[in-house]
Structures are given as structure tokens and as C-alpha cells.
Amino acid sequence: MIKLRLKRFGKKKEASFRIVACNSTSRRDGRPLEELGFYNPRTKETRLDTEALRNRLTQGAQPTNVVRTLLEKGGLLEKKVRPSIAIGKAKLAQKEKAAKLENDKKDNNETKNNESE
């Protein structure tokens, strides 16, 4: 299977990455089938070879999570709501709702205490 993933290069503590197409069994920094772009996380610079990327995606290449987000930002893939993100947002909304109900109960109790005095 062909994977679209990042290949690390650059100095120590100053990593940059190339977006490459390679076999899923090959090493991270092994010889790629094709170089498709560049990503620098320090400056957020991204360069994509859109034609070659579209070609690889139509052939069935699977992007890794990081490459998928870069392609979504570049407009090559539709933004897909991942289950883990959706679950996290649902839990957050549920916690906010529970906290709001708890605050409302406290306010109601305080007003009842004030009225009885």
C-alpha cells in the first residue's frame, strides 16, 4: 500500500519535512517513490505539488493524519470530522451543560434562602 507521509530532514532541533509517497513498509527516512511537497512546522510554510498529490490520491494512496490535515488546509481534501474529535466535542458540550445546570440549581437555592429570611 502506498502511504503519503512526512520525511524528516534538517538540523537537530530544526526539523523540516518533505511530503512523500512511499510504501507503507519502508522506513520513515527511506527512499521515497516520489516527493510531493514540503512542510516547515516552525514557520508553518507549506508547499504542495497539487497535481502529483491528486494523482497519488486517485491511485489510492493513504495519507497519515498529519499529512491529511496539511492537505485539508491546502484544499486538496474535504475536511472530515474524525470520531475522536467529535466525541471530544460532545463530551465538552455535555460537561458545559452539566455545569450550567449545577450553577442554575445553586442560584435557585440562594434565591430561596434569601426569600425565606
A tleap script that builds the chain and sets N, CA, C and O, in Angstrom:
source leaprc.protein.ff14SB
mol = sequence {
  NMET ILE LYS LEU ARG LEU LYS ARG PHE GLY
  LYS LYS LYS GLU ALA SER PHE ARG ILE VAL
  ALA CYS ASN SER THR SER ARG ARG ASP GLY
  ARG PRO LEU GLU GLU LEU GLY PHE TYR ASN
  PRO ARG THR LYS GLU THR ARG LEU ASP THR
  GLU ALA LEU ARG ASN ARG LEU THR GLN GLY
  ALA GLN PRO THR ASN VAL VAL ARG THR LEU
  LEU GLU LYS GLY GLY LEU LEU GLU LYS LYS
  VAL ARG PRO SER ILE ALA ILE GLY LYS ALA
  LYS LEU ALA GLN LYS GLU LYS ALA ALA LYS
  LEU GLU ASN ASP LYS LYS ASP ASN ASN GLU
  THR LYS ASN ASN GLU SER CGLU
}
set mol.1.N position { 0.842 -1.172 0.000 }
set mol.1.CA position { 0.000 0.000 0.000 }
set mol.1.C position { 0.890 1.239 0.000 }
set mol.1.O position { 1.926 1.272 0.664 }
set mol.2.N position { 0.482 2.238 -0.738 }
set mol.2.CA position { 1.242 3.486 -0.807 }
set mol.2.C position { 0.711 4.446 0.252 }
set mol.2.O position { -0.497 4.647 0.379 }
set mol.3.N position { 1.636 5.033 1.008 }
set mol.3.CA position { 1.294 5.994 2.054 }
set mol.3.C position { 1.855 7.358 1.684 }
set mol.3.O position { 2.938 7.465 1.109 }
set mol.4.N position { 1.103 8.396 2.022 }
set mol.4.CA position { 1.614 9.766 1.933 }
set mol.4.C position { 2.003 10.154 3.341 }
set mol.4.O position { 1.150 10.220 4.227 }
set mol.5.N position { 3.294 10.416 3.562 }
set mol.5.CA position { 3.737 10.739 4.906 }
set mol.5.C position { 4.887 11.725 4.878 }
set mol.5.O position { 5.350 12.131 3.812 }
set mol.6.N position { 5.346 12.107 6.069 }
set mol.6.CA position { 6.403 13.102 6.188 }
set mol.6.C position { 7.762 12.417 6.301 }
set mol.6.O position { 7.909 11.403 6.982 }
set mol.7.N position { 8.739 12.985 5.626 }
set mol.7.CA position { 10.124 12.516 5.707 }
set mol.7.C position { 10.926 13.642 6.348 }
set mol.7.O position { 10.947 14.763 5.840 }
set mol.8.N position { 11.585 13.341 7.461 }
set mol.8.CA position { 12.287 14.367 8.233 }
set mol.8.C position { 13.655 14.661 7.630 }
set mol.8.O position { 14.368 13.757 7.193 }
set mol.9.N position { 14.008 15.952 7.618 }
set mol.9.CA position { 15.364 16.347 7.264 }
set mol.9.C position { 15.656 17.675 7.944 }
set mol.9.O position { 14.757 18.296 8.508 }
set mol.10.N position { 16.905 18.111 7.892 }
set mol.10.CA position { 17.299 19.355 8.542 }
set mol.10.C position { 18.209 19.092 9.726 }
set mol.10.O position { 18.568 17.951 10.017 }
set mol.11.N position { 18.575 20.178 10.405 }
set mol.11.CA position { 19.477 20.074 11.552 }
set mol.11.C position { 18.756 19.538 12.775 }
set mol.11.O position { 17.532 19.409 12.803 }
set mol.12.N position { 19.565 19.229 13.792 }
set mol.12.CA position { 18.984 18.850 15.078 }
set mol.12.C position { 18.172 20.016 15.600 }
set mol.12.O position { 18.586 21.168 15.471 }
set mol.13.N position { 17.022 19.732 16.188 }
set mol.13.CA position { 16.133 20.729 16.795 }
set mol.13.C position { 15.571 21.729 15.780 }
set mol.13.O position { 14.862 22.658 16.166 }
set mol.14.N position { 15.873 21.557 14.508 }
set mol.14.CA position { 15.351 22.446 13.462 }
set mol.14.C position { 14.824 21.602 12.309 }
set mol.14.O position { 15.251 21.753 11.164 }
set mol.15.N position { 13.910 20.731 12.622 }
set mol.15.CA position { 13.420 19.775 11.632 }
set mol.15.C position { 12.518 20.446 10.606 }
set mol.15.O position { 11.766 21.369 10.920 }
set mol.16.N position { 12.610 19.969 9.397 }
set mol.16.CA position { 11.683 20.285 8.326 }
set mol.16.C position { 11.257 18.945 7.742 }
set mol.16.O position { 11.896 17.923 7.993 }
set mol.17.N position { 10.205 18.948 6.982 }
set mol.17.CA position { 9.684 17.690 6.467 }
set mol.17.C position { 9.358 17.809 4.991 }
set mol.17.O position { 8.941 18.861 4.507 }
set mol.18.N position { 9.559 16.700 4.288 }
set mol.18.CA position { 9.097 16.592 2.917 }
set mol.18.C position { 7.890 15.672 2.918 }
set mol.18.O position { 7.873 14.660 3.617 }
set mol.19.N position { 6.898 16.019 2.146 }
set mol.19.CA position { 5.737 15.148 1.993 }
set mol.19.C position { 6.065 14.199 0.846 }
set mol.19.O position { 6.324 14.624 -0.279 }
set mol.20.N position { 6.050 12.898 1.158 }
set mol.20.CA position { 6.485 11.910 0.172 }
set mol.20.C position { 5.465 10.787 0.040 }
set mol.20.O position { 4.666 10.532 0.941 }
set mol.21.N position { 5.520 10.130 -1.107 }
set mol.21.CA position { 4.749 8.905 -1.326 }
set mol.21.C position { 5.732 7.749 -1.237 }
set mol.21.O position { 6.750 7.739 -1.929 }
set mol.22.N position { 5.426 6.772 -0.381 }
set mol.22.CA position { 6.320 5.625 -0.227 }
set mol.22.C position { 5.503 4.395 0.159 }
set mol.22.O position { 4.324 4.493 0.502 }
set mol.23.N position { 6.147 3.253 0.095 }
set mol.23.CA position { 5.491 2.013 0.523 }
set mol.23.C position { 5.277 2.061 2.023 }
set mol.23.O position { 6.083 2.645 2.748 }
set mol.24.N position { 4.209 1.460 2.489 }
set mol.24.CA position { 3.890 1.518 3.915 }
set mol.24.C position { 4.910 0.762 4.761 }
set mol.24.O position { 5.021 1.017 5.960 }
set mol.25.N position { 5.652 -0.162 4.161 }
set mol.25.CA position { 6.619 -0.944 4.921 }
set mol.25.C position { 8.003 -0.307 4.962 }
set mol.25.O position { 8.880 -0.802 5.669 }
set mol.26.N position { 8.222 0.770 4.227 }
set mol.26.CA position { 9.552 1.381 4.192 }
set mol.26.C position { 9.771 2.279 5.406 }
set mol.26.O position { 8.823 2.684 6.078 }
set mol.27.N position { 11.055 2.583 5.674 }
set mol.27.CA position { 11.422 3.403 6.829 }
set mol.27.C position { 10.972 4.841 6.632 }
set mol.27.O position { 10.683 5.263 5.513 }
set mol.28.N position { 10.916 5.606 7.751 }
set mol.28.CA position { 10.477 6.998 7.701 }
set mol.28.C position { 11.352 7.818 6.756 }
set mol.28.O position { 10.842 8.585 5.939 }
set mol.29.N position { 12.675 7.653 6.869 }
set mol.29.CA position { 13.585 8.448 6.053 }
set mol.29.C position { 14.170 7.650 4.892 }
set mol.29.O position { 15.203 8.017 4.333 }
set mol.30.N position { 13.504 6.561 4.539 }
set mol.30.CA position { 13.976 5.739 3.421 }
set mol.30.C position { 13.710 6.420 2.091 }
set mol.30.O position { 13.153 7.516 2.035 }
set mol.31.N position { 14.116 5.755 1.028 }
set mol.31.CA position { 13.967 6.303 -0.316 }
set mol.31.C position { 12.486 6.301 -0.713 }
set mol.31.O position { 11.856 5.244 -0.732 }
set mol.32.N position { 11.928 7.475 -1.028 }
set mol.32.CA position { 10.508 7.535 -1.388 }
set mol.32.C position { 10.282 7.221 -2.865 }
set mol.32.O position { 11.215 7.231 -3.668 }
set mol.33.N position { 9.038 6.945 -3.201 }
set mol.33.CA position { 8.671 6.757 -4.598 }
set mol.33.C position { 8.650 8.108 -5.307 }
set mol.33.O position { 9.043 8.226 -6.468 }
set mol.34.N position { 8.172 9.143 -4.569 }
set mol.34.CA position { 8.040 10.476 -5.159 }
set mol.34.C position { 7.946 11.513 -4.045 }
set mol.34.O position { 7.334 11.264 -3.006 }
set mol.35.N position { 8.555 12.676 -4.265 }
set mol.35.CA position { 8.427 13.788 -3.325 }
set mol.35.C position { 7.301 14.690 -3.816 }
set mol.35.O position { 7.274 15.090 -4.979 }
set mol.36.N position { 6.369 15.005 -2.913 }
set mol.36.CA position { 5.148 15.702 -3.310 }
set mol.36.C position { 4.988 17.082 -2.682 }
set mol.36.O position { 4.083 17.827 -3.057 }
set mol.37.N position { 5.844 17.430 -1.742 }
set mol.37.CA position { 5.698 18.738 -1.116 }
set mol.37.C position { 6.689 18.931 0.004 }
set mol.37.O position { 7.596 18.126 0.214 }
set mol.38.N position { 6.488 20.030 0.725 }
set mol.38.CA position { 7.399 20.442 1.781 }
set mol.38.C position { 6.586 21.063 2.908 }
set mol.38.O position { 5.581 21.730 2.662 }
set mol.39.N position { 7.029 20.839 4.162 }
set mol.39.CA position { 6.357 21.428 5.327 }
set mol.39.C position { 7.394 21.798 6.369 }
set mol.39.O position { 8.219 20.971 6.758 }
set mol.40.N position { 7.348 23.050 6.822 }
set mol.40.CA position { 8.227 23.523 7.887 }
set mol.40.C position { 7.348 23.898 9.076 }
set mol.40.O position { 6.648 24.908 9.010 }
set mol.41.N position { 7.358 23.124 10.160 }
set mol.41.CA position { 6.466 23.394 11.290 }
set mol.41.C position { 6.834 24.647 12.081 }
set mol.41.O position { 5.984 25.206 12.774 }
set mol.42.N position { 8.085 25.098 11.990 }
set mol.42.CA position { 8.493 26.292 12.747 }
set mol.42.C position { 7.920 27.554 12.120 }
set mol.42.O position { 7.472 28.450 12.835 }
set mol.43.N position { 7.928 27.636 10.786 }
set mol.43.CA position { 7.405 28.826 10.108 }
set mol.43.C position { 6.017 28.591 9.521 }
set mol.43.O position { 5.414 29.508 8.963 }
set mol.44.N position { 5.511 27.369 9.646 }
set mol.44.CA position { 4.208 26.960 9.103 }
set mol.44.C position { 4.165 27.076 7.571 }
set mol.44.O position { 3.091 27.196 6.982 }
set mol.45.N position { 5.330 27.039 6.943 }
set mol.45.CA position { 5.400 27.110 5.489 }
set mol.45.C position { 5.043 25.750 4.899 }
set mol.45.O position { 5.540 24.718 5.348 }
set mol.46.N position { 4.180 25.761 3.893 }
set mol.46.CA position { 3.774 24.519 3.236 }
set mol.46.C position { 3.785 24.734 1.733 }
set mol.46.O position { 3.207 25.699 1.232 }
set mol.47.N position { 4.443 23.834 1.018 }
set mol.47.CA position { 4.404 23.857 -0.442 }
set mol.47.C position { 3.918 22.490 -0.905 }
set mol.47.O position { 4.467 21.464 -0.504 }
set mol.48.N position { 2.895 22.475 -1.745 }
set mol.48.CA position { 2.310 21.214 -2.204 }
set mol.48.C position { 2.336 21.141 -3.726 }
set mol.48.O position { 2.024 22.121 -4.401 }
set mol.49.N position { 2.703 19.996 -4.261 }
set mol.49.CA position { 2.604 19.731 -5.689 }
set mol.49.C position { 1.208 19.145 -5.917 }
set mol.49.O position { 1.009 17.932 -5.863 }
set mol.50.N position { 0.253 20.034 -6.170 }
set mol.50.CA position { -1.156 19.628 -6.172 }
set mol.50.C position { -1.467 18.584 -7.234 }
set mol.50.O position { -2.230 17.652 -6.984 }
set mol.51.N position { -0.882 18.734 -8.419 }
set mol.51.CA position { -1.181 17.794 -9.498 }
set mol.51.C position { -0.707 16.378 -9.139 }
set mol.51.O position { -1.434 15.403 -9.327 }
set mol.52.N position { 0.512 16.284 -8.625 }
set mol.52.CA position { 1.059 14.975 -8.255 }
set mol.52.C position { 0.306 14.378 -7.063 }
set mol.52.O position { 0.088 13.168 -7.007 }
set mol.53.N position { -0.085 15.220 -6.121 }
set mol.53.CA position { -0.840 14.735 -4.958 }
set mol.53.C position { -2.202 14.192 -5.376 }
set mol.53.O position { -2.618 13.128 -4.917 }
set mol.54.N position { -2.895 14.923 -6.247 }
set mol.54.CA position { -4.198 14.440 -6.732 }
set mol.54.C position { -4.033 13.105 -7.459 }
set mol.54.O position { -4.859 12.204 -7.315 }
set mol.55.N position { -2.965 12.991 -8.236 }
set mol.55.CA position { -2.692 11.756 -8.968 }
set mol.55.C position { -2.508 10.592 -7.996 }
set mol.55.O position { -3.087 9.525 -8.198 }
set mol.56.N position { -1.712 10.782 -6.947 }
set mol.56.CA position { -1.465 9.721 -5.965 }
set mol.56.C position { -2.736 9.375 -5.190 }
set mol.56.O position { -2.986 8.204 -4.903 }
set mol.57.N position { -3.541 10.388 -4.848 }
set mol.57.CA position { -4.778 10.123 -4.110 }
set mol.57.C position { -5.763 9.329 -4.961 }
set mol.57.O position { -6.464 8.460 -4.444 }
set mol.58.N position { -5.824 9.618 -6.261 }
set mol.58.CA position { -6.729 8.852 -7.128 }
set mol.58.C position { -6.237 7.415 -7.307 }
set mol.58.O position { -7.030 6.513 -7.577 }
set mol.59.N position { -4.933 7.205 -7.155 }
set mol.59.CA position { -4.383 5.857 -7.236 }
set mol.59.C position { -4.647 5.061 -5.966 }
set mol.59.O position { -4.436 3.848 -5.941 }
set mol.60.N position { -5.105 5.728 -4.913 }
set mol.60.CA position { -5.453 5.019 -3.683 }
set mol.60.C position { -4.456 5.184 -2.556 }
set mol.60.O position { -4.493 4.420 -1.591 }
set mol.61.N position { -3.562 6.166 -2.649 }
set mol.61.CA position { -2.589 6.394 -1.582 }
set mol.61.C position { -3.309 6.885 -0.333 }
set mol.61.O position { -4.237 7.688 -0.418 }
set mol.62.N position { -2.874 6.395 0.831 }
set mol.62.CA position { -3.490 6.748 2.110 }
set mol.62.C position { -2.617 7.752 2.855 }
set mol.62.O position { -1.482 7.427 3.203 }
set mol.63.N position { -3.116 8.971 3.113 }
set mol.63.CA position { -2.316 9.940 3.868 }
set mol.63.C position { -2.340 9.637 5.367 }
set mol.63.O position { -3.338 9.132 5.882 }
set mol.64.N position { -1.253 9.941 6.060 }
set mol.64.CA position { -1.228 9.837 7.516 }
set mol.64.C position { -2.049 10.992 8.077 }
set mol.64.O position { -2.454 11.881 7.328 }
set mol.65.N position { -2.301 10.988 9.390 }
set mol.65.CA position { -3.139 12.025 9.994 }
set mol.65.C position { -2.568 13.422 9.797 }
set mol.65.O position { -3.307 14.352 9.476 }
set mol.66.N position { -1.264 13.579 9.985 }
set mol.66.CA position { -0.640 14.897 9.847 }
set mol.66.C position { -0.710 15.364 8.401 }
set mol.66.O position { -1.031 16.524 8.139 }
set mol.67.N position { -0.414 14.478 7.466 }
set mol.67.CA position { -0.469 14.845 6.049 }
set mol.67.C position { -1.912 15.149 5.657 }
set mol.67.O position { -2.159 16.052 4.857 }
set mol.68.N position { -2.866 14.405 6.214 }
set mol.68.CA position { -4.280 14.673 5.914 }
set mol.68.C position { -4.658 16.095 6.328 }
set mol.68.O position { -5.332 16.797 5.574 }
set mol.69.N position { -4.232 16.527 7.515 }
set mol.69.CA position { -4.560 17.892 7.946 }
set mol.69.C position { -3.890 18.925 7.051 }
set mol.69.O position { -4.484 19.965 6.768 }
set mol.70.N position { -2.670 18.662 6.602 }
set mol.70.CA position { -2.000 19.593 5.688 }
set mol.70.C position { -2.742 19.669 4.351 }
set mol.70.O position { -2.887 20.749 3.778 }
set mol.71.N position { -3.205 18.534 3.864 }
set mol.71.CA position { -3.956 18.519 2.603 }
set mol.71.C position { -5.308 19.203 2.756 }
set mol.71.O position { -5.782 19.852 1.824 }
set mol.72.N position { -5.933 19.063 3.923 }
set mol.72.CA position { -7.206 19.749 4.174 }
set mol.72.C position { -6.991 21.259 4.191 }
set mol.72.O position { -7.791 22.008 3.631 }
set mol.73.N position { -5.916 21.704 4.831 }
set mol.73.CA position { -5.608 23.138 4.864 }
set mol.73.C position { -5.274 23.659 3.475 }
set mol.73.O position { -5.577 24.806 3.147 }
set mol.74.N position { -4.642 22.808 2.649 }
set mol.74.CA position { -4.293 23.189 1.286 }
set mol.74.C position { -5.460 23.106 0.325 }
set mol.74.O position { -5.351 23.549 -0.819 }
set mol.75.N position { -6.575 22.546 0.766 }
set mol.75.CA position { -7.767 22.472 -0.076 }
set mol.75.C position { -7.808 21.263 -1.004 }
set mol.75.O position { -8.634 21.222 -1.916 }
set mol.76.N position { -6.946 20.289 -0.794 }
set mol.76.CA position { -6.951 19.101 -1.654 }
set mol.76.C position { -7.919 18.029 -1.178 }
set mol.76.O position { -8.381 17.213 -1.976 }
set mol.77.N position { -8.229 18.023 0.108 }
set mol.77.CA position { -9.180 17.063 0.665 }
set mol.77.C position { -10.284 17.818 1.392 }
set mol.77.O position { -10.074 18.916 1.907 }
set mol.78.N position { -11.460 17.208 1.422 }
set mol.78.CA position { -12.546 17.788 2.212 }
set mol.78.C position { -12.252 17.572 3.685 }
set mol.78.O position { -11.686 16.550 4.072 }
set mol.79.N position { -12.638 18.538 4.503 }
set mol.79.CA position { -12.431 18.373 5.935 }
set mol.79.C position { -13.357 17.281 6.431 }
set mol.79.O position { -14.566 17.301 6.198 }
set mol.80.N position { -12.757 16.335 7.116 }
set mol.80.CA position { -13.502 15.172 7.597 }
set mol.80.C position { -13.519 15.234 9.118 }
set mol.80.O position { -12.470 15.374 9.746 }
set mol.81.N position { -14.693 15.130 9.707 }
set mol.81.CA position { -14.785 15.136 11.161 }
set mol.81.C position { -14.375 13.765 11.653 }
set mol.81.O position { -15.035 12.763 11.379 }
set mol.82.N position { -13.285 13.738 12.375 }
set mol.82.CA position { -12.782 12.468 12.889 }
set mol.82.C position { -13.564 12.086 14.131 }
set mol.82.O position { -13.950 12.968 14.898 }
set mol.83.N position { -13.811 10.808 14.359 }
set mol.83.CA position { -14.611 10.369 15.506 }
set mol.83.C position { -14.059 10.848 16.838 }
set mol.83.O position { -14.824 11.235 17.720 }
set mol.84.N position { -12.743 10.827 16.994 }
set mol.84.CA position { -12.160 11.241 18.283 }
set mol.84.C position { -12.435 12.709 18.553 }
set mol.84.O position { -12.688 13.089 19.697 }
set mol.85.N position { -12.391 13.536 17.526 }
set mol.85.CA position { -12.660 14.968 17.694 }
set mol.85.C position { -14.131 15.176 18.014 }
set mol.85.O position { -14.474 15.966 18.892 }
set mol.86.N position { -15.015 14.457 17.291 }
set mol.86.CA position { -16.451 14.598 17.521 }
set mol.86.C position { -16.821 14.152 18.934 }
set mol.86.O position { -17.641 14.788 19.596 }
set mol.87.N position { -16.222 13.072 19.386 }
set mol.87.CA position { -16.503 12.577 20.740 }
set mol.87.C position { -16.020 13.581 21.771 }
set mol.87.O position { -16.706 13.847 22.757 }
set mol.88.N position { -14.837 14.138 21.542 }
set mol.88.CA position { -14.292 15.139 22.465 }
set mol.88.C position { -15.184 16.364 22.557 }
set mol.88.O position { -15.414 16.884 23.649 }
set mol.89.N position { -15.692 16.831 21.415 }
set mol.89.CA position { -16.576 17.998 21.420 }
set mol.89.C position { -17.893 17.672 22.113 }
set mol.89.O position { -18.438 18.509 22.833 }
set mol.90.N position { -18.409 16.461 21.902 }
set mol.90.CA position { -19.661 16.063 22.542 }
set mol.90.C position { -19.497 16.009 24.058 }
set mol.90.O position { -20.368 16.467 24.797 }
set mol.91.N position { -18.383 15.448 24.518 }
set mol.91.CA position { -18.134 15.382 25.967 }
set mol.91.C position { -17.993 16.777 26.550 }
set mol.91.O position { -18.493 17.047 27.642 }
set mol.92.N position { -17.318 17.665 25.835 }
set mol.92.CA position { -17.136 19.032 26.306 }
set mol.92.C position { -18.488 19.734 26.419 }
set mol.92.O position { -18.746 20.417 27.410 }
set mol.93.N position { -19.345 19.576 25.424 }
set mol.93.CA position { -20.673 20.191 25.458 }
set mol.93.C position { -21.492 19.625 26.609 }
set mol.93.O position { -22.230 20.357 27.269 }
set mol.94.N position { -21.366 18.325 26.851 }
set mol.94.CA position { -22.102 17.684 27.941 }
set mol.94.C position { -21.627 18.222 29.292 }
set mol.94.O position { -22.447 18.478 30.174 }
set mol.95.N position { -20.316 18.398 29.465 }
set mol.95.CA position { -19.781 18.940 30.712 }
set mol.95.C position { -20.248 20.378 30.930 }
set mol.95.O position { -20.606 20.758 32.045 }
set mol.96.N position { -20.242 21.174 29.859 }
set mol.96.CA position { -20.708 22.565 29.973 }
set mol.96.C position { -22.178 22.611 30.370 }
set mol.96.O position { -22.580 23.432 31.194 }
set mol.97.N position { -22.976 21.729 29.783 }
set mol.97.CA position { -24.401 21.683 30.101 }
set mol.97.C position { -24.616 21.297 31.567 }
set mol.97.O position { -25.457 21.880 32.252 }
set mol.98.N position { -23.849 20.310 32.040 }
set mol.98.CA position { -23.960 19.875 33.434 }
set mol.98.C position { -23.528 20.989 34.387 }
set mol.98.O position { -24.156 21.192 35.426 }
set mol.99.N position { -22.475 21.702 34.045 }
set mol.99.CA position { -22.009 22.803 34.883 }
set mol.99.C position { -23.043 23.925 34.918 }
set mol.99.O position { -23.260 24.538 35.963 }
set mol.100.N position { -23.670 24.190 33.799 }
set mol.100.CA position { -24.690 25.238 33.740 }
set mol.100.C position { -25.898 24.865 34.605 }
set mol.100.O position { -26.434 25.708 35.324 }
set mol.101.N position { -26.326 23.597 34.533 }
set mol.101.CA position { -27.445 23.142 35.359 }
set mol.101.C position { -27.100 23.244 36.846 }
set mol.101.O position { -27.936 23.642 37.657 }
set mol.102.N position { -25.875 22.886 37.192 }
set mol.102.CA position { -25.440 22.959 38.586 }
set mol.102.C position { -25.435 24.408 39.077 }
set mol.102.O position { -25.855 24.686 40.200 }
set mol.103.N position { -24.959 25.326 38.238 }
set mol.103.CA position { -24.959 26.748 38.609 }
set mol.103.C position { -26.387 27.272 38.773 }
set mol.103.O position { -26.666 28.052 39.684 }
set mol.104.N position { -27.283 26.843 37.894 }
set mol.104.CA position { -28.677 27.260 37.994 }
set mol.104.C position { -29.303 26.767 39.302 }
set mol.104.O position { -30.052 27.497 39.952 }
set mol.105.N position { -28.990 25.525 39.680 }
set mol.105.CA position { -29.513 24.983 40.942 }
set mol.105.C position { -29.005 25.789 42.125 }
set mol.105.O position { -29.769 26.096 43.041 }
set mol.106.N position { -27.720 26.136 42.115 }
set mol.106.CA position { -27.146 26.928 43.201 }
set mol.106.C position { -27.816 28.288 43.291 }
set mol.106.O position { -28.137 28.760 44.382 }
set mol.107.N position { -28.029 28.919 42.133 }
set mol.107.CA position { -28.678 30.237 42.112 }
set mol.107.C position { -30.099 30.147 42.662 }
set mol.107.O position { -30.533 31.017 43.418 }
set mol.108.N position { -30.823 29.090 42.280 }
set mol.108.CA position { -32.190 28.904 42.771 }
set mol.108.C position { -32.204 28.709 44.290 }
set mol.108.O position { -33.049 29.278 44.982 }
set mol.109.N position { -31.275 27.909 44.804 }
set mol.109.CA position { -31.191 27.682 46.249 }
set mol.109.C position { -30.867 28.974 46.990 }
set mol.109.O position { -31.430 29.235 48.054 }
set mol.110.N position { -29.961 29.789 46.437 }
set mol.110.CA position { -29.589 31.049 47.090 }
set mol.110.C position { -30.764 32.009 47.102 }
set mol.110.O position { -30.989 32.692 48.101 }
set mol.111.N position { -31.518 32.076 46.011 }
set mol.111.CA position { -32.668 32.976 45.989 }
set mol.111.C position { -33.749 32.524 46.951 }
set mol.111.O position { -34.406 33.364 47.565 }
set mol.112.N position { -33.958 31.207 47.103 }
set mol.112.CA position { -34.947 30.683 48.047 }
set mol.112.C position { -34.525 31.004 49.473 }
set mol.112.O position { -35.363 31.372 50.297 }
set mol.113.N position { -33.235 30.870 49.777 }
set mol.113.CA position { -32.727 31.194 51.114 }
set mol.113.C position { -32.893 32.679 51.416 }
set mol.113.O position { -33.236 33.048 52.539 }
set mol.114.N position { -32.657 33.521 50.438 }
set mol.114.CA position { -32.795 34.962 50.633 }
set mol.114.C position { -34.258 35.351 50.846 }
set mol.114.O position { -34.555 36.238 51.645 }
set mol.115.N position { -35.180 34.680 50.123 }
set mol.115.CA position { -36.595 34.990 50.263 }
set mol.115.C position { -37.126 34.543 51.617 }
set mol.115.O position { -37.975 35.222 52.196 }
set mol.116.N position { -36.646 33.420 52.133 }
set mol.116.CA position { -37.131 32.912 53.417 }
set mol.116.C position { -36.657 33.768 54.601 }
set mol.116.O position { -37.304 33.788 55.648 }
set mol.117.N position { -35.539 34.468 54.438 }
set mol.117.CA position { -35.018 35.313 55.515 }
set mol.117.C position { -35.812 36.558 55.550 }
set mol.117.O position { -35.556 37.430 56.381 }
savepdb mol mol.pdb
quit
